[in-house]
Amino acid sequence: MSNYVVVYCHPYEKSFNHAILGRVLEALESRGHSTRLIDLYAEGFNPVYDREELRLFHTGGTHDPLVGRYLDMVRSADGIVFVTPVWWNSVPGMLKGFIDKVMKEGEGLSHTVTPTGIHGELGNIRHTYVFTTSTSPTIWLRVMAGDGIKRVFVDGTLKQLGMKGRRWVNFGGVTGSSPERRRRYLDKVSAIRFK
């Protein structure tokens, strides 16, 4: 069985994202995987990259204790799940700040810089799942909005960090969706065979 880190990025505990989080945790645990939760809003993570954090970046250092803890969790995981809304065709600033601050440069951290670009050090992550919700239909995000979640976040950033087995599932049109549609969405989460 695998050791998963679940990164949850939503400020409201009655949101549909929270319901997805619950199903993700149930599905992982029912398949015998161990889970550790990073709840960015509930834990008071500060996504702002300040001057001191930037000064420490190239040494792999940090002055934010959550950053070190989160990076240790990611470095020791076999899989990772992100649960987040899509805001303005992208991930929220909170999740972007998580990537900015936690993904430290340096050997044995999240990535190293080489003459040919960034080399991801997170090859330990063999299974990567990104669950998003959006007001817009998924087809609109893919075709009209430039497919930013898949193209930039999943197949750009996460790939560059070395994460493997990347899969994106969006639940579109969620704002005005019926209870039946939301049930079908949650059943889809439960049916995923997390490896």
Backbone as CSV, one residue per row, in Angstrom:
resi,resn,N_x,N_y,N_z,CA_x,CA_y,CA_z,C_x,C_y,C_z
1,MET,0.836,-1.185,0.000,0.000,0.000,0.000,0.887,1.257,0.000
2,SER,0.292,2.361,-0.366,1.050,3.602,-0.531,0.809,4.576,0.613
3,ASN,1.745,5.496,0.742,1.672,6.571,1.720,1.324,7.849,0.963
4,TYR,0.136,8.386,1.200,-0.356,9.564,0.473,-0.336,10.814,1.338
5,VAL,-0.001,11.926,0.701,-0.217,13.257,1.273,-1.376,13.871,0.502
6,VAL,-2.348,14.408,1.219,-3.490,15.082,0.598,-3.375,16.564,0.910
7,VAL,-3.283,17.367,-0.141,-3.167,18.823,0.002,-4.532,19.418,-0.310
8,TYR,-5.148,19.994,0.704,-6.503,20.540,0.584,-6.445,22.059,0.623
9,CYS,-7.098,22.690,-0.362,-7.017,24.136,-0.496,-8.404,24.746,-0.677
10,HIS,-9.124,24.894,0.421,-10.413,25.610,0.377,-10.700,26.142,1.780
11,PRO,-11.180,27.395,1.886,-11.369,27.991,3.213,-12.677,27.642,3.910
12,TYR,-13.616,26.985,3.206,-14.958,26.807,3.759,-15.266,25.330,3.946
13,GLU,-15.542,24.938,5.195,-15.727,23.512,5.505,-17.050,22.940,4.998
14,LYS,-17.961,23.788,4.496,-19.209,23.275,3.932,-19.204,23.342,2.409
15,SER,-18.048,23.551,1.836,-17.937,23.620,0.380,-18.022,22.227,-0.232
16,PHE,-18.264,22.188,-1.540,-18.245,20.907,-2.241,-16.835,20.334,-2.262
17,ASN,-15.836,21.186,-2.265,-14.452,20.712,-2.173,-14.238,19.914,-0.899
18,HIS,-14.867,20.353,0.187,-14.729,19.636,1.456,-15.367,18.247,1.357
19,ALA,-16.496,18.168,0.651,-17.132,16.859,0.439,-16.220,15.953,-0.390
20,ILE,-15.560,16.519,-1.393,-14.613,15.750,-2.198,-13.463,15.265,-1.321
21,LEU,-12.940,16.147,-0.482,-11.869,15.770,0.442,-12.282,14.553,1.273
22,GLY,-13.488,14.596,1.813,-13.971,13.472,2.619,-13.981,12.169,1.840
23,ARG,-14.456,12.227,0.594,-14.489,11.026,-0.242,-13.084,10.541,-0.591
24,VAL,-12.180,11.472,-0.861,-10.796,11.092,-1.166,-10.191,10.346,0.016
25,LEU,-10.333,10.896,1.217,-9.767,10.254,2.405,-10.392,8.880,2.639
26,GLU,-11.725,8.779,2.480,-12.403,7.488,2.639,-11.891,6.468,1.624
27,ALA,-11.776,6.906,0.363,-11.345,5.985,-0.699,-9.917,5.505,-0.466
28,LEU,-9.031,6.409,-0.081,-7.645,6.020,0.176,-7.556,5.038,1.340
29,GLU,-8.239,5.362,2.428,-8.170,4.514,3.624,-8.841,3.163,3.396
30,SER,-9.928,3.144,2.599,-10.610,1.866,2.334,-9.752,0.929,1.497
31,ARG,-8.792,1.484,0.768,-7.883,0.667,-0.035,-6.580,0.375,0.706
32,GLY,-6.525,0.741,1.976,-5.382,0.406,2.811,-4.217,1.373,2.748
33,HIS,-4.390,2.510,2.081,-3.311,3.495,2.011,-3.273,4.327,3.293
34,SER,-2.086,4.755,3.678,-1.988,5.691,4.798,-2.087,7.112,4.241
35,THR,-2.657,8.007,5.032,-2.859,9.383,4.575,-2.386,10.382,5.618
36,ARG,-1.846,11.483,5.120,-1.519,12.639,5.948,-2.100,13.849,5.251
37,LEU,-2.823,14.667,5.997,-3.546,15.802,5.428,-2.798,17.110,5.661
38,ILE,-2.676,17.890,4.593,-2.226,19.276,4.682,-3.443,20.128,4.337
39,ASP,-4.024,20.786,5.330,-5.187,21.656,5.142,-4.676,23.092,5.224
40,LEU,-4.388,23.669,4.071,-3.664,24.937,4.018,-4.362,26.064,4.767
41,TYR,-5.669,26.204,4.607,-6.383,27.283,5.292,-6.521,27.001,6.780
42,ALA,-6.919,25.783,7.133,-7.134,25.452,8.550,-5.842,25.545,9.350
43,GLU,-4.700,25.244,8.701,-3.417,25.285,9.399,-2.771,26.667,9.373
44,GLY,-3.458,27.634,8.748,-2.949,28.998,8.744,-1.686,29.200,7.919
45,PHE,-1.533,28.406,6.843,-0.361,28.562,5.993,-0.337,29.962,5.378
46,ASN,0.811,30.592,5.415,0.983,31.908,4.808,1.625,31.720,3.433
47,PRO,0.876,31.985,2.348,1.412,31.747,1.010,2.330,32.851,0.496
48,VAL,2.473,33.906,1.261,3.257,35.060,0.800,4.744,34.755,0.884
49,TYR,5.424,34.982,-0.218,6.869,34.775,-0.299,7.537,36.077,0.117
50,ASP,7.992,36.147,1.348,8.589,37.396,1.819,10.092,37.438,1.529
51,ARG,10.710,38.555,1.863,12.124,38.782,1.552,13.038,37.739,2.199
52,GLU,12.772,37.392,3.455,13.619,36.423,4.164,13.492,35.031,3.552
53,GLU,12.265,34.647,3.181,12.056,33.339,2.552,12.803,33.279,1.218
54,LEU,12.755,34.354,0.473,13.466,34.400,-0.810,14.981,34.322,-0.604
55,ARG,15.470,34.993,0.422,16.905,34.959,0.714,17.372,33.531,0.997
56,LEU,16.526,32.745,1.649,16.873,31.384,2.033,16.604,30.347,0.940
57,PHE,15.948,30.750,-0.139,15.485,29.807,-1.161,16.601,28.924,-1.708
58,HIS,17.700,29.530,-2.162,18.752,28.751,-2.821,19.562,27.885,-1.855
59,THR,19.367,28.069,-0.564,20.029,27.194,0.407,19.103,26.060,0.842
60,GLY,17.853,26.110,0.367,16.868,25.119,0.794,16.301,25.430,2.165
61,GLY,16.633,26.594,2.690,16.184,26.972,4.025,14.826,27.651,4.026
62,THR,14.293,27.841,5.215,13.012,28.514,5.390,12.942,29.082,6.806
63,HIS,12.145,30.114,6.982,11.883,30.595,8.336,10.439,30.306,8.748
64,ASP,9.703,29.580,7.890,8.320,29.208,8.155,8.303,27.722,8.550
65,PRO,7.968,27.388,9.797,8.017,25.989,10.230,7.087,25.064,9.435
66,LEU,5.978,25.599,8.896,5.089,24.759,8.098,5.754,24.322,6.799
67,VAL,6.594,25.179,6.229,7.255,24.854,4.967,8.123,23.605,5.124
68,GLY,8.952,23.583,6.146,9.806,22.421,6.384,9.010,21.158,6.640
69,ARG,7.947,21.276,7.424,7.102,20.114,7.730,6.419,19.594,6.468
70,TYR,5.873,20.516,5.673,5.191,20.101,4.442,6.162,19.436,3.468
71,LEU,7.349,20.002,3.297,8.306,19.405,2.368,8.724,18.015,2.836
72,ASP,8.908,17.836,4.142,9.237,16.502,4.670,8.112,15.504,4.359
73,MET,6.863,15.953,4.497,5.724,15.079,4.217,5.709,14.665,2.751
74,VAL,5.937,15.627,1.854,5.928,15.334,0.419,7.105,14.434,0.047
75,ARG,8.265,14.690,0.627,9.461,13.895,0.316,9.314,12.437,0.761
76,SER,8.485,12.177,1.766,8.346,10.807,2.270,7.103,10.095,1.747
77,ALA,6.379,10.718,0.821,5.138,10.131,0.306,5.380,9.357,-0.987
78,ASP,4.488,8.400,-1.249,4.471,7.674,-2.520,3.483,8.307,-3.489
79,GLY,2.462,8.977,-2.927,1.419,9.584,-3.744,0.979,10.900,-3.155
80,ILE,0.374,11.718,-4.007,-0.124,13.010,-3.554,-1.459,13.281,-4.227
81,VAL,-2.366,13.890,-3.476,-3.667,14.285,-3.998,-3.859,15.763,-3.669
82,PHE,-4.234,16.537,-4.677,-4.595,17.940,-4.477,-6.105,18.058,-4.634
83,VAL,-6.757,18.743,-3.699,-8.182,19.039,-3.794,-8.309,20.552,-3.713
84,THR,-8.794,21.173,-4.800,-8.783,22.624,-4.888,-9.850,23.126,-5.852
85,PRO,-10.368,24.316,-5.624,-11.232,24.912,-6.639,-10.385,25.507,-7.765
86,VAL,-11.047,25.783,-8.874,-10.451,26.568,-9.948,-11.002,27.975,-9.793
87,TRP,-10.101,28.920,-9.575,-10.503,30.322,-9.462,-9.829,31.096,-10.580
88,TRP,-10.636,31.773,-11.404,-10.111,32.546,-12.528,-9.195,31.703,-13.410
89,ASN,-9.661,30.487,-13.719,-9.008,29.581,-14.672,-7.666,29.039,-14.199
90,SER,-7.398,29.114,-12.910,-6.120,28.657,-12.368,-6.323,28.159,-10.943
91,VAL,-5.241,27.723,-10.326,-5.320,27.330,-8.920,-5.342,28.592,-8.054
92,PRO,-5.938,28.532,-6.874,-5.948,29.694,-5.975,-4.537,30.120,-5.565
93,GLY,-4.411,31.388,-5.180,-3.130,31.918,-4.723,-2.554,31.122,-3.557
94,MET,-3.415,30.588,-2.699,-2.952,29.790,-1.559,-2.173,28.565,-2.038
95,LEU,-2.692,27.873,-3.063,-2.006,26.683,-3.577,-0.755,27.072,-4.356
96,LYS,-0.821,28.163,-5.091,0.360,28.647,-5.802,1.452,28.998,-4.791
97,GLY,1.068,29.622,-3.673,2.031,29.942,-2.621,2.631,28.695,-1.990
98,PHE,1.834,27.634,-1.871,2.345,26.355,-1.371,3.458,25.855,-2.283
99,ILE,3.218,25.873,-3.586,4.247,25.435,-4.538,5.458,26.359,-4.453
100,ASP,5.227,27.655,-4.472,6.328,28.626,-4.439,7.227,28.435,-3.225
101,LYS,6.613,28.292,-2.048,7.391,28.284,-0.810,7.904,26.903,-0.404
102,VAL,7.121,25.870,-0.645,7.478,24.540,-0.144,8.439,23.813,-1.085
103,MET,8.303,24.046,-2.368,9.141,23.345,-3.337,10.515,24.013,-3.413
104,LYS,11.399,23.580,-2.524,12.717,24.186,-2.334,13.757,23.606,-3.282
105,GLU,14.623,24.494,-3.760,15.727,24.085,-4.617,16.844,23.510,-3.763
106,GLY,17.406,22.410,-4.241,18.544,21.807,-3.559,18.510,20.302,-3.655
107,GLU,19.663,19.708,-3.663,19.756,18.255,-3.748,19.046,17.627,-2.558
108,GLY,18.195,16.658,-2.844,17.429,16.007,-1.789,16.188,16.769,-1.391
109,LEU,15.905,17.891,-2.063,14.689,18.655,-1.759,13.685,18.412,-2.892
110,SER,13.079,19.439,-3.466,12.061,19.188,-4.491,12.602,19.261,-5.910
111,HIS,13.680,20.022,-6.122,14.232,20.139,-7.471,15.635,20.721,-7.417
112,THR,16.388,20.481,-8.481,17.687,21.118,-8.655,17.677,21.834,-10.000
113,VAL,18.498,22.862,-10.098,18.619,23.614,-11.340,19.869,23.127,-12.060
114,THR,19.690,22.744,-13.328,20.787,22.242,-14.141,20.972,23.180,-15.338
115,PRO,22.049,23.013,-16.094,22.237,23.856,-17.281,21.103,23.733,-18.306
116,THR,20.376,22.623,-18.268,19.277,22.438,-19.221,17.908,22.734,-18.616
117,GLY,17.871,23.203,-17.389,16.599,23.549,-16.752,16.434,22.878,-15.405
118,ILE,15.197,22.810,-14.964,14.888,22.243,-13.650,14.809,20.724,-13.729
119,HIS,15.444,20.080,-12.767,15.359,18.618,-12.628,14.556,18.317,-11.372
120,GLY,13.411,17.658,-11.539,12.561,17.321,-10.399,13.179,16.250,-9.524
121,GLU,13.097,16.463,-8.221,13.633,15.514,-7.244,12.528,14.706,-6.557
122,LEU,11.276,14.923,-6.969,10.161,14.255,-6.292,9.703,13.005,-7.043
123,GLY,10.665,12.228,-7.532,10.356,10.968,-8.201,9.743,9.937,-7.262
124,ASN,9.811,10.190,-5.961,9.154,9.302,-4.993,7.634,9.345,-5.147
125,ILE,7.111,10.429,-5.715,5.661,10.553,-5.926,5.315,9.806,-7.213
126,ARG,4.811,8.587,-7.047,4.477,7.744,-8.194,3.037,7.923,-8.663
127,HIS,2.186,8.474,-7.807,0.764,8.638,-8.126,0.347,10.056,-7.747
128,THR,-0.123,10.812,-8.731,-0.492,12.214,-8.530,-1.913,12.427,-9.032
129,TYR,-2.781,12.903,-8.152,-4.168,13.172,-8.511,-4.485,14.624,-8.176
130,VAL,-5.159,15.296,-9.111,-5.600,16.666,-8.889,-7.106,16.699,-9.105
131,PHE,-7.858,16.974,-8.031,-9.312,17.114,-8.103,-9.655,18.586,-7.986
132,THR,-10.373,19.096,-8.993,-10.773,20.494,-8.970,-12.279,20.613,-9.163
133,THR,-12.795,21.739,-8.716,-14.180,22.112,-8.999,-14.141,23.456,-9.707
134,SER,-15.132,23.671,-10.577,-15.200,24.947,-11.282,-16.643,25.335,-11.537
135,THR,-16.884,26.622,-11.607,-18.188,27.122,-12.025,-18.369,26.852,-13.515
136,SER,-17.313,27.044,-14.286,-17.351,26.805,-15.733,-17.385,25.311,-16.022
137,PRO,-17.996,24.916,-17.137,-17.915,23.519,-17.555,-16.468,23.141,-17.875
138,THR,-16.141,21.884,-17.699,-14.772,21.421,-17.944,-14.335,21.693,-19.376
139,ILE,-15.234,21.495,-20.332,-14.867,21.720,-21.739,-14.478,23.179,-21.967
140,TRP,-15.122,24.093,-21.264,-14.774,25.515,-21.402,-13.369,25.762,-20.870
141,LEU,-13.048,25.157,-19.724,-11.696,25.312,-19.177,-10.654,24.774,-20.156
142,ARG,-10.954,23.640,-20.769,-9.987,23.010,-21.671,-9.828,23.783,-22.982
143,VAL,-10.942,24.191,-23.579,-10.892,24.768,-24.923,-10.790,26.290,-24.909
144,MET,-11.661,26.946,-24.185,-11.730,28.411,-24.235,-10.745,29.101,-23.285
145,ALA,-10.426,28.467,-22.170,-9.564,29.106,-21.165,-8.110,28.634,-21.243
146,GLY,-7.765,27.885,-22.277,-6.370,27.509,-22.485,-5.893,26.283,-21.739
147,ASP,-6.805,25.560,-21.078,-6.445,24.312,-20.393,-5.331,24.511,-19.366
148,GLY,-5.424,25.619,-18.615,-4.366,25.996,-17.682,-4.089,24.991,-16.579
149,ILE,-5.126,24.379,-16.019,-4.886,23.426,-14.929,-4.080,22.235,-15.453
150,LYS,-4.533,21.658,-16.559,-3.839,20.486,-17.115,-2.482,20.875,-17.695
151,ARG,-2.462,21.904,-18.517,-1.259,22.258,-19.263,-0.188,22.874,-18.371
152,VAL,-0.587,23.780,-17.474,0.401,24.504,-16.660,0.653,23.811,-15.321
153,PHE,-0.416,23.549,-14.543,-0.223,23.012,-13.198,0.148,21.524,-13.218
154,VAL,-0.653,20.704,-13.902,-0.452,19.250,-13.863,0.726,18.810,-14.727
155,ASP,0.701,19.189,-16.024,1.727,18.720,-16.953,2.904,19.681,-17.081
156,GLY,2.851,20.795,-16.382,3.975,21.711,-16.323,4.652,21.613,-14.965
157,THR,4.068,22.263,-13.976,4.674,22.364,-12.653,4.898,21.006,-11.984
158,LEU,3.847,20.199,-11.878,3.980,18.925,-11.162,4.913,17.966,-11.895
159,LYS,4.855,17.973,-13.212,5.783,17.153,-13.988,7.218,17.622,-13.773
160,GLN,7.427,18.929,-13.802,8.766,19.493,-13.629,9.351,19.137,-12.267
161,LEU,8.496,18.985,-11.270,8.953,18.595,-9.937,9.258,17.099,-9.844
162,GLY,8.939,16.339,-10.886,9.254,14.916,-10.914,8.106,14.008,-10.526
163,MET,6.921,14.571,-10.266,5.772,13.753,-9.870,5.278,12.941,-11.065
164,LYS,5.013,11.670,-10.821,4.610,10.748,-11.884,3.128,10.388,-11.766
165,GLY,2.626,9.690,-12.791,1.256,9.176,-12.762,0.234,10.270,-12.561
166,ARG,0.378,11.378,-13.269,-0.466,12.550,-13.040,-1.847,12.378,-13.686
167,ARG,-2.887,12.676,-12.902,-4.265,12.596,-13.390,-5.054,13.775,-12.845
168,TRP,-5.783,14.460,-13.741,-6.623,15.589,-13.362,-8.087,15.227,-13.563
169,VAL,-8.907,15.472,-12.546,-10.356,15.276,-12.626,-11.012,16.573,-12.202
170,ASN,-11.779,17.188,-13.115,-12.498,18.421,-12.783,-13.994,18.136,-12.704
171,PHE,-14.638,18.751,-11.736,-16.083,18.680,-11.599,-16.624,20.062,-11.964
172,GLY,-17.033,20.190,-13.235,-17.448,21.485,-13.766,-18.904,21.795,-13.505
173,GLY,-19.228,23.077,-13.635,-20.601,23.535,-13.451,-21.130,23.278,-12.061
174,VAL,-20.250,23.299,-11.079,-20.634,22.856,-9.735,-21.497,23.881,-8.994
175,THR,-21.352,25.162,-9.298,-22.068,26.192,-8.539,-23.581,25.997,-8.585
176,GLY,-24.132,25.759,-9.762,-25.578,25.593,-9.878,-26.003,24.149,-10.036
177,SER,-25.155,23.221,-9.641,-25.453,21.805,-9.879,-26.486,21.265,-8.890
178,SER,-27.215,20.276,-9.340,-28.255,19.644,-8.516,-27.615,18.700,-7.501
179,PRO,-28.346,18.368,-6.436,-27.837,17.379,-5.488,-27.506,16.047,-6.155
180,GLU,-28.296,15.653,-7.158,-28.039,14.388,-7.858,-26.715,14.457,-8.621
181,ARG,-26.465,15.564,-9.269,-25.205,15.710,-9.994,-24.020,15.672,-9.040
182,ARG,-24.163,16.323,-7.902,-23.084,16.303,-6.912,-22.861,14.894,-6.361
183,ARG,-23.932,14.135,-6.190,-23.795,12.739,-5.749,-23.013,11.934,-6.785
184,ARG,-23.325,12.155,-8.057,-22.599,11.444,-9.121,-21.124,11.826,-9.109
185,TYR,-20.849,13.097,-8.893,-19.451,13.540,-8.812,-18.729,12.839,-7.659
186,LEU,-19.357,12.800,-6.497,-18.731,12.165,-5.338,-18.556,10.662,-5.558
187,ASP,-19.525,10.039,-6.230,-19.391,8.611,-6.542,-18.213,8.366,-7.481
188,LYS,-17.958,9.326,-8.371,-16.809,9.205,-9.274,-15.496,9.205,-8.477
189,VAL,-15.430,10.043,-7.448,-14.239,10.059,-6.587,-14.086,8.701,-5.903
190,SER,-15.178,8.202,-5.341,-15.124,6.921,-4.624,-14.712,5.771,-5.516
191,ALA,-15.037,5.870,-6.816,-14.761,4.772,-7.746,-13.314,4.751,-8.237
192,ILE,-12.567,5.816,-7.994,-11.188,5.863,-8.475,-10.356,4.842,-7.706
193,ARG,-9.592,4.080,-8.446,-8.778,3.029,-7.852,-7.377,3.584,-7.560
194,PHE,-7.283,4.271,-6.448,-5.992,4.846,-6.049,-4.972,3.726,-5.912
195,LYS,-3.837,3.881,-6.542,-2.801,2.828,-6.536,-1.885,2.980,-5.336
